[in-house]
Amino acid sequence: EHAPTTLTGKVNQLEVILRQLQTDLRKEKQDKAVLQAEVQHLRQDNMRLQEESQTAAAQLRKFTEWFFNTIDKKS
């Protein structure tokens, strides 16, 4: 008599564990998707910042050349 009750109890316990694992898995998948989107945005920001840095460096070089050429002409 105790065997079916014990077996039923174990089955119920395993079903509860399975549901919890499924819930955890869904949450992990959602978290992963959020992190992947964040990584994509960070990559885009990184590319934009690299381009802006290169542009700023080029502008600084041009300004420096102009500045020193102006000083040389006045000397």
DSSP file (Angstrom, degrees, kcal/mol; ACC not computed):
  #  RESIDUE AA STRUCTURE BP1 BP2  ACC     N-H-->O    O-->H-N    N-H-->O    O-->H-N    TCO  KAPPA ALPHA  PHI   PSI    X-CA   Y-CA   Z-CA
    1    1 A E     >        0   0    0      0, 0.0     4,-1.0     0, 0.0     5,-0.1   0.000 360.0 360.0 360.0 -35.4    0.0    0.0    0.0
    2    2 A H  H  >  +     0   0    0      1,-0.2     4,-2.9     2,-0.2     5,-0.3   0.774 360.0  69.5 -76.5 -24.9    2.8    2.4    0.8
    3    3 A A  H  > S+     0   0    0      2,-0.2     4,-3.3     1,-0.2     5,-0.2   0.945 100.1  44.1 -62.7 -50.2    4.7    1.7   -2.5
    4    4 A P  H  > S+     0   0    0      0, 0.0     4,-3.5     0, 0.0     5,-0.2   0.920 116.3  48.3 -62.1 -40.4    2.1    3.4   -4.8
    5    5 A T  H  X S+     0   0    0     -4,-1.0     4,-2.7     2,-0.2    -2,-0.2   0.931 115.0  44.7 -63.5 -44.5    1.8    6.4   -2.4
    6    6 A T  H  X S+     0   0    0     -4,-2.9     4,-2.5     2,-0.2    -1,-0.2   0.917 115.9  47.1 -64.9 -43.3    5.5    6.7   -2.2
    7    7 A L  H  X S+     0   0    0     -4,-3.3     4,-2.7    -5,-0.3    -2,-0.2   0.918 113.3  48.4 -64.8 -43.0    5.9    6.3   -6.0
    8    8 A T  H  X S+     0   0    0     -4,-3.5     4,-2.8    -5,-0.2    -2,-0.2   0.912 111.5  50.7 -62.7 -41.8    3.2    8.8   -6.6
    9    9 A G  H  X S+     0   0    0     -4,-2.7     4,-2.5    -5,-0.2    -2,-0.2   0.912 111.5  47.3 -61.8 -42.9    4.8   11.2   -4.2
   10   10 A K  H  X S+     0   0    0     -4,-2.5     4,-2.7     2,-0.2    -2,-0.2   0.905 111.8  50.3 -66.1 -40.6    8.2   10.8   -5.9
   11   11 A V  H  X S+     0   0    0     -4,-2.7     4,-2.5     2,-0.2    -2,-0.2   0.938 112.1  47.6 -62.1 -45.6    6.6   11.3   -9.3
   12   12 A N  H  X S+     0   0    0     -4,-2.8     4,-2.3     1,-0.2    -2,-0.2   0.911 111.6  50.7 -60.5 -42.3    4.8   14.4   -8.1
   13   13 A Q  H  X S+     0   0    0     -4,-2.5     4,-2.3     1,-0.2    -1,-0.2   0.913 110.9  48.3 -62.3 -42.7    8.1   15.7   -6.6
   14   14 A L  H  X S+     0   0    0     -4,-2.7     4,-2.8     1,-0.2    -1,-0.2   0.871 109.3  53.3 -65.9 -36.8    9.9   15.0   -9.9
   15   15 A E  H  X S+     0   0    0     -4,-2.5     4,-2.5     2,-0.2    -2,-0.2   0.899 109.0  49.2 -64.7 -39.8    7.2   16.9  -11.8
   16   16 A V  H  X S+     0   0    0     -4,-2.3     4,-2.3     2,-0.2    -2,-0.2   0.928 112.7  47.6 -63.2 -45.1    7.6   19.9   -9.5
   17   17 A I  H  X S+     0   0    0     -4,-2.3     4,-2.7     1,-0.2    -2,-0.2   0.917 111.4  51.2 -62.1 -43.3   11.3   19.8  -10.0
   18   18 A L  H  X S+     0   0    0     -4,-2.8     4,-2.5     1,-0.2    -2,-0.2   0.918 109.6  49.3 -61.5 -44.4   10.8   19.5  -13.8
   19   19 A R  H  X S+     0   0    0     -4,-2.5     4,-2.4     1,-0.2    -1,-0.2   0.906 111.7  49.4 -62.0 -40.7    8.5   22.5  -13.9
   20   20 A Q  H  X S+     0   0    0     -4,-2.3     4,-2.8     2,-0.2    -2,-0.2   0.915 111.1  49.3 -64.6 -42.3   11.0   24.5  -11.9
   21   21 A L  H  X S+     0   0    0     -4,-2.7     4,-2.6     2,-0.2    -2,-0.2   0.895 110.8  50.2 -63.8 -39.1   13.8   23.5  -14.2
   22   22 A Q  H  X S+     0   0    0     -4,-2.5     4,-2.4     2,-0.2    -2,-0.2   0.912 111.5  48.2 -64.6 -41.7   11.7   24.4  -17.2
   23   23 A T  H  X S+     0   0    0     -4,-2.4     4,-2.3     2,-0.2    -2,-0.2   0.927 112.5  48.7 -62.8 -45.0   10.9   27.8  -15.6
   24   24 A D  H  X S+     0   0    0     -4,-2.8     4,-2.6     1,-0.2    -2,-0.2   0.903 110.5  51.4 -61.2 -41.5   14.6   28.3  -14.9
   25   25 A L  H  X S+     0   0    0     -4,-2.6     4,-2.4     2,-0.2    -1,-0.2   0.911 109.1  50.0 -63.6 -42.9   15.5   27.4  -18.5
   26   26 A R  H  X S+     0   0    0     -4,-2.4     4,-2.3     2,-0.2    -1,-0.2   0.920 112.1  48.2 -60.4 -43.8   13.0   29.9  -19.9
   27   27 A K  H  X S+     0   0    0     -4,-2.3     4,-2.9     1,-0.2    -2,-0.2   0.913 110.6  50.8 -64.5 -42.2   14.4   32.6  -17.7
   28   28 A E  H  X S+     0   0    0     -4,-2.6     4,-2.5     2,-0.2    -1,-0.2   0.897 110.3  50.0 -61.4 -40.5   18.0   31.7  -18.7
   29   29 A K  H  X S+     0   0    0     -4,-2.4     4,-2.3     2,-0.2    -1,-0.2   0.907 111.9  47.8 -65.2 -41.1   17.0   31.9  -22.4
   30   30 A Q  H  X S+     0   0    0     -4,-2.3     4,-2.3     2,-0.2    -2,-0.2   0.932 112.6  48.7 -64.1 -45.1   15.3   35.3  -21.8
   31   31 A D  H  X S+     0   0    0     -4,-2.9     4,-2.6     1,-0.2    -2,-0.2   0.898 110.6  51.5 -60.8 -41.0   18.4   36.6  -19.9
   32   32 A K  H  X S+     0   0    0     -4,-2.5     4,-2.7     2,-0.2    -1,-0.2   0.912 109.1  50.0 -63.3 -42.6   20.7   35.3  -22.7
   33   33 A A  H  X S+     0   0    0     -4,-2.3     4,-2.1     2,-0.2    -2,-0.2   0.906 111.3  49.0 -63.1 -41.5   18.6   37.1  -25.4
   34   34 A V  H  X S+     0   0    0     -4,-2.3     4,-2.3     2,-0.2    -2,-0.2   0.929 112.8  47.5 -63.3 -44.8   18.8   40.3  -23.4
   35   35 A L  H  X S+     0   0    0     -4,-2.6     4,-2.7     1,-0.2    -2,-0.2   0.887 110.1  52.3 -64.6 -38.9   22.5   40.0  -23.0
   36   36 A Q  H  X S+     0   0    0     -4,-2.7     4,-2.2     2,-0.2    -1,-0.2   0.902 110.1  48.6 -64.3 -39.9   23.0   39.2  -26.7
   37   37 A A  H  X S+     0   0    0     -4,-2.1     4,-2.3     2,-0.2    -2,-0.2   0.906 111.7  49.9 -65.0 -40.7   21.0   42.4  -27.6
   38   38 A E  H  X S+     0   0    0     -4,-2.3     4,-2.6     2,-0.2    -2,-0.2   0.907 109.5  50.8 -64.4 -41.5   23.2   44.4  -25.1
   39   39 A V  H  X S+     0   0    0     -4,-2.7     4,-2.4     2,-0.2    -1,-0.2   0.911 109.6  51.3 -61.6 -42.1   26.4   42.9  -26.7
   40   40 A Q  H  X S+     0   0    0     -4,-2.2     4,-2.2     2,-0.2    -2,-0.2   0.920 111.1  47.2 -61.6 -43.9   25.1   43.9  -30.1
   41   41 A H  H  X S+     0   0    0     -4,-2.3     4,-2.7     1,-0.2    -1,-0.2   0.901 111.4  51.3 -64.6 -39.9   24.4   47.5  -29.0
   42   42 A L  H  X S+     0   0    0     -4,-2.6     4,-2.6     2,-0.2    -2,-0.2   0.887 108.9  51.1 -64.9 -37.8   27.8   47.7  -27.3
   43   43 A R  H  X S+     0   0    0     -4,-2.4     4,-2.5     2,-0.2    -1,-0.2   0.921 111.1  48.0 -63.7 -43.2   29.5   46.5  -30.5
   44   44 A Q  H  X S+     0   0    0     -4,-2.2     4,-2.5     2,-0.2    -2,-0.2   0.928 112.9  48.1 -63.5 -44.4   27.6   49.2  -32.5
   45   45 A D  H  X S+     0   0    0     -4,-2.7     4,-2.8     1,-0.2    -2,-0.2   0.905 110.6  52.5 -61.0 -41.2   28.6   51.8  -30.0
   46   46 A N  H  X S+     0   0    0     -4,-2.6     4,-2.4     2,-0.2    -2,-0.2   0.921 110.1  47.3 -61.8 -44.9   32.2   50.6  -30.1
   47   47 A M  H  X S+     0   0    0     -4,-2.5     4,-2.3     2,-0.2    -1,-0.2   0.923 112.9  49.3 -62.5 -43.9   32.3   50.9  -33.9
   48   48 A R  H  X S+     0   0    0     -4,-2.5     4,-2.6     1,-0.2    -2,-0.2   0.922 112.1  48.2 -61.3 -44.6   30.7   54.4  -33.7
   49   49 A L  H  X S+     0   0    0     -4,-2.8     4,-2.6     2,-0.2    -1,-0.2   0.873 109.8  52.3 -65.8 -37.3   33.2   55.5  -31.1
   50   50 A Q  H  X S+     0   0    0     -4,-2.4     4,-2.4    -5,-0.2    -1,-0.2   0.924 111.2  47.3 -63.5 -43.1   36.2   54.1  -33.1
   51   51 A E  H  X S+     0   0    0     -4,-2.3     4,-2.4     2,-0.2    -2,-0.2   0.922 112.7  48.6 -63.5 -43.8   35.0   56.0  -36.2
   52   52 A E  H  X S+     0   0    0     -4,-2.6     4,-2.7     1,-0.2    -2,-0.2   0.893 110.9  51.5 -63.2 -39.2   34.5   59.2  -34.1
   53   53 A S  H  X S+     0   0    0     -4,-2.6     4,-2.5     2,-0.2    -2,-0.2   0.916 110.3  48.0 -63.8 -43.5   38.0   58.8  -32.6
   54   54 A Q  H  X S+     0   0    0     -4,-2.4     4,-2.2     2,-0.2    -2,-0.2   0.904 112.9  48.7 -64.1 -41.0   39.6   58.4  -36.1
   55   55 A T  H  X S+     0   0    0     -4,-2.4     4,-2.5     2,-0.2    -2,-0.2   0.927 112.3  48.0 -63.7 -45.2   37.7   61.4  -37.3
   56   56 A A  H  X S+     0   0    0     -4,-2.7     4,-2.5     1,-0.2    -2,-0.2   0.899 111.0  51.1 -63.5 -40.5   38.8   63.5  -34.3
   57   57 A A  H  X S+     0   0    0     -4,-2.5     4,-2.3     2,-0.2    -1,-0.2   0.907 110.9  48.6 -63.7 -41.1   42.4   62.3  -34.7
   58   58 A A  H  X S+     0   0    0     -4,-2.2     4,-2.3     2,-0.2    -2,-0.2   0.911 112.0  48.8 -65.3 -42.0   42.4   63.3  -38.4
   59   59 A Q  H  X S+     0   0    0     -4,-2.5     4,-2.6     1,-0.2    -2,-0.2   0.898 110.7  50.9 -64.4 -39.9   40.9   66.7  -37.5
   60   60 A L  H  X S+     0   0    0     -4,-2.5     4,-2.8     2,-0.2    -2,-0.2   0.904 109.3  50.6 -64.3 -41.2   43.5   67.2  -34.8
   61   61 A R  H  X S+     0   0    0     -4,-2.3     4,-2.6     2,-0.2    -2,-0.2   0.926 111.9  47.6 -61.6 -44.1   46.3   66.4  -37.3
   62   62 A K  H  X S+     0   0    0     -4,-2.3     4,-2.7     2,-0.2    -2,-0.2   0.923 113.4  47.6 -63.2 -43.9   44.9   68.9  -39.8
   63   63 A F  H  X S+     0   0    0     -4,-2.6     4,-3.2     2,-0.2    -2,-0.2   0.925 111.8  50.2 -63.3 -43.4   44.6   71.6  -37.1
   64   64 A T  H  X S+     0   0    0     -4,-2.8     4,-2.7     2,-0.2     5,-0.3   0.919 111.6  48.1 -61.8 -44.1   48.1   70.9  -35.9
   65   65 A E  H  X S+     0   0    0     -4,-2.6     4,-2.5     2,-0.2    -1,-0.2   0.941 114.3  46.4 -61.3 -46.4   49.5   71.1  -39.4
   66   66 A W  H  X S+     0   0    0     -4,-2.7     4,-2.5     2,-0.2    -2,-0.2   0.930 112.7  50.7 -60.0 -45.8   47.6   74.4  -40.0
   67   67 A F  H  X S+     0   0    0     -4,-3.2     4,-2.3     1,-0.2    -2,-0.2   0.937 114.1  42.3 -59.7 -50.0   48.7   75.8  -36.6
   68   68 A F  H  X S+     0   0    0     -4,-2.7     4,-2.6     1,-0.2    -1,-0.2   0.866 113.3  52.8 -69.9 -34.5   52.4   75.1  -37.2
   69   69 A N  H  X S+     0   0    0     -4,-2.5     4,-1.9    -5,-0.3    -1,-0.2   0.895 109.8  49.8 -64.2 -38.3   52.3   76.2  -40.8
   70   70 A T  H  X S+     0   0    0     -4,-2.5     4,-1.5    -5,-0.2    -2,-0.2   0.919 112.4  46.7 -64.4 -44.5   50.7   79.5  -39.6
   71   71 A I  H  X S+     0   0    0     -4,-2.3     4,-1.4     1,-0.2    -2,-0.2   0.916 111.0  52.4 -64.2 -43.6   53.4   80.0  -37.0
   72   72 A D  H  < S+     0   0    0     -4,-2.6    -1,-0.2     1,-0.2    -2,-0.2   0.874 108.1  51.3 -61.7 -37.6   56.2   79.1  -39.5
   73   73 A K  H  < S+     0   0    0     -4,-1.9    -1,-0.2     1,-0.2    -2,-0.2   0.837 110.1  49.0 -69.4 -32.7   54.9   81.7  -41.9
   74   74 A K  H  <        0   0    0     -4,-1.5    -1,-0.2     1,-0.2    -2,-0.2   0.742 360.0 360.0 -77.7 -23.1   54.8   84.4  -39.2
   75   75 A S     <        0   0    0     -4,-1.4    -1,-0.2    -5,-0.1    -2,-0.2   0.495 360.0 360.0 -73.9 360.0   58.4   83.7  -38.1
